[in-house]
Amino acid sequence: MYLENIVDIIGLILGFIGGIIIIIGAVIALYRYIKIHTVREKKKFLRGKIMDQLRLNFGRHITLGLEFFIAKDVIETIFIPSWIELGQLAGLVAIRIALSFFLARELKIVEK
């Protein structure tokens, strides 16, 4: 029982860290987006490249946040008592891994 509480706390912390990373990335992206669209007309030709860089940076924050969520799920898997919950957890991890994979692939395309 005591060990399960520790695992719950660790899971909570990892989930919190993942959420904070994504929120920080969203705030930075929003700030830069607003800043880009309030720049004078002479820099309008740079907006495409800047927007790609903005998407790339925000995507990296999302990917890192998802990695923390996956770590949380893996740690919590150790103490899952039933096969049904284990199956649900495996599905969630698979979805998050797929999201991370496709996001990473899109980021590579934007980098080029």
HELIX and SHEET records of a PDB file:
HELIX    1   1 TYR A    2  ILE A   36  1                                  35    
HELIX    2   2 GLU A   41  LEU A   46  5                                   6    
HELIX    3   3 ARG A   47  THR A   77  1                                  31    
HELIX    4   4 TRP A   83  GLU A  111  1                                  29    
END                                                                             
